[in-house]
């Protein structure tokens, strides 16, 4: 399986085609969905049945290495949003 890269603009254009609407309207729809997910996931976990699970995970501070110079770099602690897709129905 190979990964494919897409931008938010690509998603907006895809939604606009599917909805047969302007990019601006599709952009507002995409923003509304993403903002809703972010807002609901602040409780640390959001399960959308049939779609997947969004979960906020804490990553502690660590020392990484700059690959170009080899020097150590301090990476601050942070919260990251993860996603696990739901299993497809048989």
C-alpha positions in Angstrom: 0.0 0.0 0.0 1.4 3.4 -0.9 0.6 6.6 0.8 -0.8 9.5 -1.2 -0.5 13.2 -0.2 -3.4 15.6 -0.4 -3.9 19.2 0.8 -6.9 20.8 2.3 -7.5 22.5 -1.1 -7.6 19.0 -2.7 -10.2 17.9 -0.2 -12.3 21.1 -0.8 -12.2 20.6 -4.6 -13.3 17.0 -4.2 -16.2 18.0 -1.9 -17.2 20.8 -4.4 -17.3 18.3 -7.2 -19.3 15.8 -5.1 -21.8 18.5 -4.0 -21.8 20.2 -7.4 -21.2 23.6 -5.7 -18.6 26.3 -5.6 -15.2 25.9 -4.0 -16.0 28.6 -1.5 -19.2 26.8 -0.2 -17.3 23.5 -0.1 -14.5 25.2 1.8 -16.9 26.4 4.4 -18.4 22.9 4.7 -14.9 21.3 5.1 -13.9 23.9 7.7 -17.2 23.3 9.6 -16.6 19.6 9.8 -12.9 19.9 10.8 -13.7 22.6 13.4 -16.5 20.3 14.8 -14.1 17.4 15.0 -11.5 19.5 16.8 -14.1 20.9 19.2 -15.6 17.5 20.1 -12.1 15.9 20.4 -11.1 18.3 23.2 -12.6 15.7 25.5 -9.6 13.5 24.5 -11.6 11.0 22.4 -14.2 11.2 19.7 -15.8 8.1 18.2 -17.6 8.5 14.9 -19.3 5.2 14.4 -18.7 3.8 11.0 -15.9 6.3 10.3 -13.2 6.1 13.0 -11.8 7.4 16.3 -10.1 10.7 16.9 -8.0 10.8 20.1 -5.8 13.4 21.7 -2.5 11.9 22.9 0.1 13.6 24.9 3.7 13.4 23.7 6.3 14.2 26.4 9.3 16.5 25.8 12.3 14.7 24.3 15.7 15.3 22.8 15.8 14.7 19.0 18.7 15.0 16.6 19.0 17.4 13.6 19.7 15.0 10.7 21.7 17.6 8.8 24.0 18.7 11.6 23.8 15.8 14.0 23.3 18.2 16.9 20.7 17.5 19.6 17.5 19.5 19.5 15.0 19.8 22.3 11.4 19.0 21.3 8.7 20.5 23.6 5.9 18.4 25.0 2.7 18.6 23.0 -0.7 17.1 22.4 -1.4 15.5 19.0 -4.6 14.4 17.4 -4.5 10.8 16.1 -7.0 9.0 13.9 -7.8 5.3 13.6 -10.2 4.3 10.9 -13.1 2.1 11.7 -13.1 -1.5 10.3 -15.1 -1.7 7.1 -18.4 -3.6 7.3 -18.4 -7.0 5.7 
